[in-house]
Every structure is written in C-alpha cells, then in structure tokens.
C-alpha cells in the first residue's frame, strides 16, 4: 500500500522531491524490516525510477546503494552504466560489480569512469591490466597512487610504454619503493628520450651529441638501479636491458669497473644462456680461460676480453663494496689500471679506448665530488666539536 501511494505521488512531485523520496526508499530497502510483498513492490518501484528523466533521482539511488552488499544487483549494474554523475559512486565503491563487469566498463567508459574504477579498494590484477592497457593517463595515475591495486609486472611496463613520457606518471612511479627494477629502468629511458628530444628541438645540442649524453646518463642510472636490485629483480632488469638492446659490452664493462659483480654475473648468464650459479662459479676461476669462454659465448667483442680480464682481476684483488653507493659508481683505480693495460695492448680498438677514457674522466670527477663533499662535512662537524669542548 505504501509503495502504491509512493508511485502515485512521484508522478506529480518535483525532481528534488523525487530524489529525496528515492533516497528514503533505497535506505528503507537496506535497513528496514520489510515484508516480502513490500520488498518486491519496493524493488519494482526502484527499477521504475531507473527511467526517471532527472539524474538527481538516479544519483540519489546510486549514493544509497554504492557501498552496500545488500543492494539489488540488477539496479547496481544499471546504475554503473548510467551517465558519469550517476555511475561514479557505484563504480568506485560497489562490491557487487565483478571483475568482468569492471574490465568491460574500463574498455567502454570515458576518463571519469576509468578513474573511478582505478580508485577502487582491492583492485584485482585483471582490472589493473585493463586500465594499464586502455586507460587514460589520469586513470593510470590513479592506479599508481592506489595502494590497494594489484599490478602485475607487465601492467607496470604497459603504463610506462603508453604514458611514461608524462612527468606526473614518472614521478608517481619512481617514488614507489617496490617498483620492479626493469620498470624503473624503462622510466629512465623514457625520461632520457624526452630530455634529448627537448634539447635537440631547442638547438642546444646536436642530435648525435644529445644521443651520446643520453646513453651515458641512462647507463649511470641503470647502475644505480642495479645496485639496489637483488635476485629475481636483478634478473628481470637484465632481461629488460637485453630485450631493449641496452645490455652492451660497454654497460657490462661499466658494471665490472663499478665492482657490481651481481650485475656482471647476471648479464653474462643472460647473454650466454647459462644458469647464474654456473656463471658465478666460472668467474671465480682465476685462470682466465673461463672468463674468455663466457665472453665469447655471450657474443661480446673479442677486443674487449683483455679489458674484462684486467678489471675482473682488479676486482678480486681489491675486493668490492656491498653498499648501494659502492656498486653504483666507477672505481677510479680499477679504471686507470684497465686503461693503462689497454694503452699498451695492440688488440685494443679505438672505440674501447674512447670508452675507457670517458670512464676515467667520469671516475675522476666523481672522486673529486666525493672528496669535496667530505671536506664540507668535516667543516660542519668541526665547529660543533669546538663548541662541545668550550662547553
């Protein structure tokens, strides 16, 4: 009887009045102890209100049902396909929408709809993958910043491929501590490419010089990323470097001259298609034949073999630092030792000598910067120490 009176009343009520009445009816459905007949009648009235010409009415219904597990499923699905102002609360919060519903909504919805889905709590892998594949940049950013989203590695990579040129995307991803190393390296590549295109367009650098500087900066960033990578994360990084053509003899030599044996071993294992444990065991053989065999199997230029051998010997003799910083920068003494050897080696090629001279310059400058930083730190400590003595 009450529902019949409600239906008669809404025919002449204003849109605002209908919206308030609809909100009250939806709440009654959720919290009131309705009889079976009243419940059936109330559901029929709510279904009828889905056709109300005013979005205020449907919006009131969406707000009432958005977070409830007891809402009528058919009504929730209908509201999720309504215009954005109506659908957004349901899309962002309703537990009644299954993964398949959400994937379809992401594929067909506009930017607002995609962003609402990306903000959901406990977002599963399949929905995250759909947003990464077809979602707009704003939805991708919402997904990155959603601590409840479960992204697979391929979804991270897809976001980088599609939106990595955008500063907001890069910044949001780079601050994540658990971001895969391969994805971090891909972001660095995107940034390098963007900066290179910018300086060339401004005529600040020639295309060739910009490309060389970009490669050097990217390789240094790769070393920093690798210094913080272990296990499967390191293997994923090396695999990414190989696929993208970055796993070059120059980068591998830089890894060895930075005392990053983890990256060096993983790189040779990847290129030689051998188990990592076997490669690591062979590289501890001081005879030299094992290293040359590995380098040959990995497809590295034979002209670099002597440089690798001298660098590996120096690394074994001097020991290597396990800290992140120690495995990220070139070791000046090692670089100079290799350079001195290659200067008297008739088999050393000009490209190798150019590379080693650049390494020597870079390591000298880095050592000077560290020395100056230590001097400044000492100057800051001394006054404090003097004050303590005076006190």
N, C-alpha and C positions, 0 to 999 in steps of 0.2 A: 504494500500500500504506500509506504513512504517513497519507494523508488518510483512508483507510478506518478505520485504527486511531483517528484523532482523532475521527471521527464516533461510533464505538462508545464512546469514553472520555467524551465530553461528556454522554452520556445519564445518567451517574451522578455527574458532578462537581458541586461546589457552584457557586453563582453567581460567587463571586470567582475560583475556579479557571477557570471557563469564560471569564471576562473576560480573564484573563491569557493564556490559551491563544489566544483570538481575536485579541488584540493581536499575539501572536507570529506567528500565521498571516498576518495582514494585512501585517506587516513583511516576512515571507518572500515574499509576493506582490510587494512593491515592490522588494526588494533582492536576493533570491536568484535564482540561475540555475536555475529550474525547467524541467523538460522540458515539452513541450506537453501531454502527458497529465496530469502533475501540476498544471499550471496550470489546466487545465479542471476537474480534481477540486477544487482549492483554491477556485476561483470558486464551484463548486456548494456547497461547504461554507459559504462566506461568505454566499451567498444564503440558505441554510437558516438561518443564525444571525440573519438579519433577523427571524425569527419567534421568537427566544428570549424567554421571558417576563420575563427580567431586563433592565432598561435598562442595567445595568452592562456587559453584553456588547456591546450596540449602541453604547454610548458609547465603549467601547474601540476598536471598529472605526472610529467617526467620528473619533476623535482621531488614529488612524493614517493615515487616508485624507484628512484635511481639506485639507492643503496640496499634495497630490500631483496631478500631471497624468497619472500612470500608473495611478491608481486605476480600478477598474471603474466606468464611468459609470452603469450601472443601479443599482449599490449606492449610489453617492453620491446619486443622485436619491431613492432610497428613504429614505436617512438624513436627507435635507433635509426630508422630510415627516413625520419621526418627532416624538416629543414634544420640547419645547424643550431639555431637558438633553442629549438625544442630538444634536439637529439644529444647535445653535448653533455648534459649531466648523466644521461644513461650510458653514453659511450665511455665516459671517464670512470664511472663507478659501478655500473650494474654487474653483479656476479652471475646474472642469468645468461649473459652473452657468452657463447662457447668460442673456442679458438677459431673454428671455421667461419663463424659469423664475423669475427673481428678481422680476419685476413681479407674477407670479401669487402668489408667496409673500408679498409685501408686502400684496397685496389680501386674502389669506385668513388671514394669520398674526396672532398676538397681539402685544402690545407688545414682549416679549422678542425675538421673531422679527424684527420690524421694526427694532429697534435693532441686532441682529446684522448685518442686511443693510446698514444705514446706516453701519456701521463698515468696510465692505469697502474694499480698495485699488482705485483706478482705477474708481470707480463711474460708470457712463455716464449720459448725460442722461436716458434713458428711465426708468431705475430711480430716479434722483433725483426725477423728475417724479411717479412713483407714490408715493414717500414723502411728497412735498410735498402730494399730493392726498388721500391716505387715511391717512397715517402718524400715529401718536400724537405728542403733544408731545415725549416723550422721544426718539423716533426722529428727529423734526425737529431737536432739539438735537444729537444725534449727527451728523446730516448736516451741520449748520452747522459743527461743530467738526472735520469730516473734511477735511483739506487735499487729499485725493485725489478728492473728489466734484466732479463737473462739473455745476453747476446753471445752467439757463437763466434769463433774467430772469423769465419767467412763474412759474417754480418759487419763486424768492425771494418774489415777490408773493403767491403762494398760501400760503406759510408765514406771511407777515405777516397775511393775511386770517384764517387759521384759528387761529394761536397768538400773534399779536402782542400780545395783552393780557397775556401772561405775561412777568414781569420777566426770567427766565433767558433766554428766547428773544431779547428785545430786547437785552440786554446782550451776548450772544454775537454777534449780528449787527452791532451798532454798532461793535464793535472791529475789524471787518474793513475793511482799507483799500480793497479793491477792490469793496466793496458798491455796486451801482448807486445813483445819486443818487435815483431815483424810489422805490426800495425804502427808502432811508434816510428820505425824506420820509413815506412811508406808516407807518413805525415811529414817527416823531414824532407823527403824527396819532393813532395808537393810544395812545401814552403820554398825550397831551393829553386824549383822551376818558376814559381810565381815571382820571386825576387829577381831572378835572371831576366825574365821577360820584361819586368818593370824597368830595370836599369838599361837594357838594350833599347826599349821603346823611348827612353829619355835621352838616348845617345850619350850616356855617361860612360859606358864601356862597349867595346866591340863584342859581337856575338861570340867569337872564339874565346876572348879573354873571360867573358862572363861565364861561359860554359866551363872553362878550366877552374875558375874560382868556385863555381857551384859544386863541381865534383870534389874538390879539396875540402870544402866546408861540409859537404854531405858525408865524406869519409870520416872526418873528425867526429861528426855527430854519431855516426854508426859505431865508432869506437866507444863513445860514452854510453851508448845504449847497450852494447855488448858487454861492457864492464860490469853492468848491473843485471846481466842475464845468466841464468843457470839452467841446466837440464833441458827439458823439452822446450822451454822458452828460447834457449840459445839455438837449438836445432831448428825451431821454426824461423828464427831470424836468419840463419844461414840459408835455409831453403828459400826464403823470400829473396835474399840477395842473389842467389843463383838464378832464380826464375827471372828476375828483373835485370840481369846482366851486370850486377854490381860486384859480384864475387870475383874480382880480378886479381892478377898477381900482385898489383900494387897495393890493394887493400889487405891481402893476406900477409904481404911483407910488412905493412904498417902494423898489423896485429902482432906479429912476432917481435918487431922492434919496439912495441909498447909493452912487451912481456905478457901479452894476453894469450897464454897457451891454450886456454879453453876455446877461444875463437879460432886460433890457428888449427888446433886438432879437429874441431868440428868442421871447418872449411875444407880441409883435406879429406876428411871422411865423406863429406857430401860430394865433392868433385870426383873422388876416386871410387865412390860407391862401395865403401868398406865399413864394417862396424866401427863405431867410435872407439870402443875399448881396444880393438886391434891396432888402430892407428896410433892411439896414445902409447901403447906398448912399443910399437916400432920406433916412434920418435924418441924414446928414451934410450935407444941403441946409439951409443956414441960413435959407432964405426963410420957412419956417413952413408953407407950403401943403402940402408933402409930409407933414409930421407930422400935420396935421389930417385929411388924406385917409386916412392909415393908421389913425389912431384911429377914424375914422368906419367904415372897412371892418372894423376889429376889433370893432366893436359897443360901444365904450366910451361912457359918458355924455358928451354934448357939454359939460355944465357943467364937466367936468374938463379940457377941452382947454387952457385958459389956464394951468392949473397945470402940465400936462405941458410946455407950450411954455417957460415961465419956467424950469422945472427943467432942461430939456434945454439951454437957452441957458447957464445957470449951469454946467452940467457941461462944456460945450465951453470956456467961458471959463477955468474954474479948473483944468481937466484932471482926470483921475481916477487913483486909485492902483491899481496892478495886484496888490498883495498881497492875500492872502485876507482879512485883517482889514479892509483898506481898502474892499473891496466888500461887506462884511457888515453895516456899521453906518451909520445915518443920518448925513448931513453937516449939522451944525448951521447953518452959514451958508447952505447951499442951502435947508434947510427954512424958515429965517426969511425968506429972500428970497421964496420962494413964498407963504408965509403973509402977508407984508406986501402983496404984489401982490393976493392974493385978498380981503384985507380991504377993498380999495377997488374991487373988481370986483363990479358989481351982478349979474353972471351966476353968481357962486359960490353954491352951495347950502349950507344949514346942515350936512348930513351931511359935505360936503367940508371945511368949516371945522372941524368937530369932529375929523375925522381929522387935519387939519394941526396942530391944537393938540396933539393927542396925540403926533404926530411931534415937535413942537417940545419938548414936555416930555421925551420919551424921549431925544432927541438931547442936550438939555442935561444930563440926568442921566448919560448915557454919557460925555460930555465931562468932566464933573466927576470921574467914577470914574477915567478915564484920567489926569487931572491929578494926582489923589491917588496913584495907582499910581506915577507918575513921581517925585513927591516922596519917597515911601517908598524907591524905588530909589536916588535921589540920596543919601538919608540913609545907606543901606547902603554906598554907594561911598565917601563922604567919609572915614569912619574908616579904611578900608583905605588910601586915598590919604595920609592924615596919617601912618599907620604907616610907609608906604614912605619918606616924606620924613624922618621921625625916624631911620629906619634908615640 
